[in-house]
Amino acid sequence: MLTAETRDSVIVGLYDSVLDTSQALPAIERLNSWLDCDGIHIIGWSSRLQSFSINLASRQIANHAGSYDNYYRQIDPRWPQVSRLPVGQILACHDFCDDRFVDRSEFFQDLMIPRGYRYTLGGNIFKDDSEEVAIAINYALGRDKFSDDKRQTLSQLMPHLGSWLRQLRHTETLRRAAWAGETGLEGMEQGVVLLNAERRILYLNKLAERFFPTHPGSERGQHALQESRQIDDAIRRVQLSRQPENLLATPRRHPEQPCVINILPVPQAGYSHGVLLPGFTSREELAAHAGRSHPQGLNLHPRGDVILLIRPKHRQTAASATSLAELFELTVAESRLARALALGASAEDYAQENGVSINTVRSQIRALLAKTGEDSLQDLLRLLALLPGV
């Protein structure tokens, strides 16, 4: 029954599947059931690639959708009719395909009718210069034409379907970017952990988990690092001071493989797509990042508070003072300090071990920031952490 309550549940299911794409097909199945139809087909055609960009079908029509190839698309009498429509407007095939037309149509007689389908209602949910994405809901043989009520119901759903598709596309772009980032980090033997203010894990890549296992938190879906007191105390200090720290730690899981950990505070004012959002974005941050070539320097986790960069200690012998000096045109003293920072030393440790004042070290850090083009010590530590072996 097409009630408002069940309609809302179906729409919520569609939007929920944006973050969990394994639920996209079940959401389409629920939509099909709610509409009391015999199969939903969402299909996209890319004119630039001359191929299908989307081919998603509910269970009832999956075999039929699998047979819908480029040949049938070219002889499909519905496609040119739908292509003329504005996005969101719907059309029923019986508006222009009467029984006489169907009896003579290769498309209907060779594809639709043998598979048990006759009537279709649909329209474009997305269209631009190179792609069209349409939805078709189907009635099986023996059912009557689509009623005006069913047309109106689908019309009301079309804006949601368009929004759902756009969000799916956007999150797919982010998923691919995240996959590329994870692959790159693994190739550089770089572990990354993002913690919230309560030191619960928001993000953890495979290398970090290999060194530091997790245990469930008190709330569903929350996990914490099984870290040592040394690491926990350092994280707490960084949270209070908002200043980065480096330390050499021995993982419980691999005590034979010591690692260097850079603990960096996340800027407390985030930024998102260059749009000011109260509580998330500072104008200073937007100004600092305005010149970057890619717009997605996004704070995807607005609750992020601390980042841990974890590297096996054996990797730390690669970047020599000489290579750093050549790369950034550093003085001998600046390159020694840069290498020490890359190895995990703090400014205080370096000053004490080398018999110089902390003010001298801070002056040299300012010079390093100027020559590397970084804005802060934590940005400099990130840069040094990610330098490949030279």
N, C-alpha and C positions, 0 to 999 in steps of 0.2 A: 504493500500500500504506500502511495506517494505522500507520506506525511512530512511535515516540516521537521520533526525530530529526527526521523531517519535520514532526511536530506542533509541536515547539519552534520550528522555522524559520517555520512559518505564524504562530504566536503572536507571535514577534518581529517579523515583517513587519507585523502589525496595529498593534503599539505604535509601530513606526518611522513609520507613516503619520500618527501624531498630529502630528508636527512638519513633515511634508511631505504635505499633504492630497492632492497629485496622485498619491500612492501608495496612497490608500485603496481605489480600485477594483481596481488590480492585487492588493492584499492580499486582497480579497474573491474575486478570481479564483483565487488560489492556495489559499484555503480551500475553494472549491468543488471544485477539482481534487483536493485531498488527501482530501476527504470522498467523492470519486467520485460526485458528484451532477450534476444537469442544470440547475442554476441556483439562485442564492441571491438572495432579495429581502429587504431591510431596509426596513421601512415604519413611519412614525410618524404618529399622528393626534392633533391638538390639539383637545380638546373646547372650549377657550376660544375659539380662532380658527375652529373648524369647518372645518378644512382639514388637508391633509397637511403634516406638519412635516419628514418625511424620506421620500425615495423613491429608494433606492439599489439597483441590481440588477447582477448579473454579466452578462457579455456574452450568455450563452446565453438569458437570460430578459428581456433589455432591452425587446423589443417587447411582451411579455406584461405586464411591469410598467408600461409606458407606457399600456396600455389599462385599467389598474386605477384607475378613477376613483371618485368618491364614490358613484355608483349601485351599482357592483359591491361597494364596501365595505359598503354597507347590506344587500345580499343575500348577502354572504359568510357561509356557515354556520360557518366556522372562527373568525371574529373574536370572537363572543360566548363561544365556548368558551375561547379563549386569554385573553380579558380576565378570566376568573374565576381564572386561575392565578396563583400567586405568581411574582414575578420569578425567572427561572432554571429554573423547572419546564417540561418540554416535553410536547408532545402530538402524536400523529400523526392526520391527518385520517381515516384508516381505522378509528380507534377509535370514531368516531361517524358516519362517512359510508360506509355499505356500498354495494355495487354498485347495489342497488335505489334507494337514496337518490340516488346520483349520476345514474342514468338519468332521474330526475324533477327534478333541480335545475337551475334556470335558470343559476345561477352556473357550475356545472361544464359544462353543455351549450353555453352561449353563450361562455364565456371560457376555461376551462381546457382542455377536451377539444379544441376546434378548434385550439388552439395547441400541442397535443401533450403536455399534462401531466395527470397523474392524482393522484399521491400527494404529500403535503406533510408535513413534520415541522418543528416549531418551537415558539416560546414567546416570552414577553416578556423583553427584555434591559434594559428600563427602564420604570418606571411611577410616576407621581405623580398628584396630584389633577386635573391638566389635560392630561396627555399619556401615551400609551402608545406604546412602540416595540417592534415584534416582528420576529423573524427567521423566515423560511420557507425551508427547503431543499426542492427539488423533484426528483421522479423523473418521467421522461418515460413516455409510453404504452409498454406492453410490458415494463416493469420490474416486479418484484415489490414487495411492501410493504416498508417499512423494517424492518430486522432489529433485534433487541434490542441487538446490538453497536453498531449505528449510533446508536440512541437513547442508549446509554451514552456514546458518544464525544461527541455533541453536548451532553449534560448536563455533561460535564467542561469543555467549552469555554464554556458560558454565563457563568460569572463573568468570564472574560477578555473576552468580547464586551461585557458590561455596563461593565466598567472602561474598555475601549477607547472606547466611546461617550461616557462621562462626560468622559474626557480630551479627546476631539475637541471636545466642547461648550465645555469650559473654554478650550482654546487658541483656539477661534473667537472667544470673548469678548475675549481678549487681542489677537487680530489686528485685530478691529474697533476696539478702543481705540487700538491703535498706528496704524491708518489715520487715525482722527480726529485723533490727536496730530500726525501728519505733515502732514495737511492744514492744521491750525491753524498749525503752524510755518512752512509755506510762505506762508500768507497774511500772516504777520507778518514775512516775509523774515528768518527766524531759522534759521541753520545750527547743527547739533548734531553733535558727534563724541564718541564714548565710546571711550577707550583703556584697554588693560590695563596692567599694570606694565611690560611690555616695549614699550609704546607701539605695540602692534598694534591695529588697529581692530576693536572689537566692534559698533559701530553708527555709521552715517554717513547723514545724510539728503541729499536731492538738492541743496539749496542749498549745503551744505558741500562736496560733491563738485564743484560747479560752480566753486568758488573754489580748492579744493585737490585736485587729482587724486591718485589712489592708485597704488601699484605692489605686485605680489604679494610676500608675505614668503617666508621660507625654508620654512615649513610650509604644507601644503595648506589653503586656505581662509583664510589669514592675509594681511592687507594692511596696509600702513603709509602714512601721509601722505607725500607728496613735499613736505615742509615745508622752510622756510628754516632756516639756523642760528639765526636770531633766535628763531623759534618753538620749535625743538627745545631750545635752551638754557632758554627760559622754562618749558617743560613739565618739564624735569629739575629746575629749581629748585622748582617747585610739588610735585613728587613727594618731594623731600627735606624741604622746609619744612612741607608740608601747609597752606600759606597761599595764597590765590588771588592771581592777578596779571592785570593788563590790559595789552594792548599794541595799538598800531596797526601793521598789517602790510600789505604789498603783495603780493597773490597773483601767482604766476608766470603763471597762465592769464589773469588780467585785471588787468594792472598799472595800468590806468587807473581801477580801482575799488578804492581802499584800503578795508580793513575793520577793524573793532574786534573783538578776540578777548578774551573772558573765559576764563581758564584756572582751573578750579575742581577741587580735590581731592575725590574721592568718599570719604565716610566709610569708614574702614577696617573698621568693624564694620557689616555690613548688617542688614537686617531683612526678614522675610517673613511676611505674613499674621498678624502679632501672635503668632507662636509662636516661642519661643526655640529657636534652632538653634546648637549649639556651633560657634564659628568664624565665624558669620555675623551673629549678633544680639547687641547689647548691651542691657542692661536700661534704660540711660539713653536710648537711641534709641527703644525701645518706649514709654517714658514720654513722651518729647517728641512722639511721633506719635499717642499714644492718643486725643487730642482731635480728630483730624481726621475729617471727615465720611465720607470714603471709605476703605475698608480697603486699597485696592491702591496704597499708596505703596510699591510693592515694589521691592526690589533684584533685578530680573530678571536682571541680569548680576553675579553675586557676584564676578567677576574684574575688574569695572570699577575703574579707579584714578584716571582724570582725565577731566573733561568739558571740552570746548571749545565755548563759545557764540560763534558767528560772525555778525556783522551788518555789512551795507554801511555805510560811514561816513556816507553821505548820510542814513541814518535817524536818526543820532544828534543831529540838530539839532531834533528834534521836542519832546522833553520839556524844557520850560523850568523854570528855578528857581522861577518863580512858581507854575506848575502843581504842581510837587512840594511846594511849601510849603503850598498849599491842600489838596492831597490827604492829606498826612500831618501837617498842623499843625506845620510845621517853622519854626525861626527863619531869618532871612536867611542867616546863616553856614552852618547845617545844609543848607539847600536848595542853596546854591552848591556845597557839598561833595558832596551827593547827585548833582547834575547832572554834576560833574566825574568822579565814579566811573562814572556811566552812560556818559560819553564815553570811558572807558577809562583814566583817570588812576589811578595808584597813590597810596596814602596819602603815601608819601615824596615823589613828584612834586608833589602838591598842596601839601604843607607848604613845599617849597622855592620853588615858583612864587608862593606867596601870602605868604611871609615869616612863617609861623607855625611853632611848634614841632610836632614829630611827636607829642608828648604831647597837645597841644591837638587835633590831628586825630583821634587815637585816642579822646579823650573825646567828640568830636562823633560819631564812628562809633558809640560806645556809645549815645548819645542817638538816633541814627538807628535802631539796632536796636530800642530800646525803643518808639519811636513807630510803626515799621512792623510790629512784632510778629514780626520775624525772629529766628532763634536765633544766626546767625553772619554774618560778613562775606560768605561765599560765598552764603548764602541771600539776603542783601541785594542782591548783584550780580545774582543770578538774577532777583529781582523787578524791579530797575531795567532789566534787559535786556529783559524781556517787557512792559514798560509800553507801551501803544499810544500813537501820536502824539496830542498834545494841542495 
